[in-house]
Amino acid sequence: MHQLHRDPVAPAVLARHEKTKALWSMTSPNGTERGEIWDKLGVMQGARCAYCEAKLLKGKRHIEHFRQRSRYPQGTYDWGNLFGSCDREASCGKHKDRCDTYDHTDLIKPDTEDPEKFFVFSPDGSVQPRVNLNKADRYRATETIRIFNLNGAWRQSRRYEIEGYVQIAEHFAELAANFKESEWWPLFQKELAQIAHLPFATAIKHVLTRRN
């Protein structure tokens, strides 16, 4: 999970449906209308799940309501309440919607907060709260990991993606120990730019930068 930047201009389809108070169903919004929403979500998220950062594939993704429609029906067509999520039953949006009652304000919302201030990814694919958090922020980080099950179904996939970057991290550590920063830093910045749009990019970045 990493910070997302939402276009303040909502897809027009949301206003149309909000005006008619239409129910959200399998067929409404229709395919074309959902395409409009996905276009906007794609600008914000790329082709990655807003929560786990796995690659989103057509037919294996859904438009996710951060606050569930069953608990917050007035947010059904609220642009700020929508994200693109993977369709895995045991993680992210679908897992959240099957959890017992919880306070939605305890969850870190990636378009209004920077999740990297709360989480750190390890080379084994796991994600943990940062060590320097206060009690309240640690609870929120722990709840977010639990509710979206970020250490569940996708952990091994993250580990697989990370493995190839451990040696690169060690290489840059050697460069940092033996050369001036001006000699290796541009190469490091180039590496970070190349991974920025990959699935699980935040986990890869944390391995490269040795976050804690």
Order of alpha helices (4+ residues) and beta strands (2+ residues): alpha-alpha-beta-beta-alpha-beta-beta-alpha-alpha-alpha-alpha
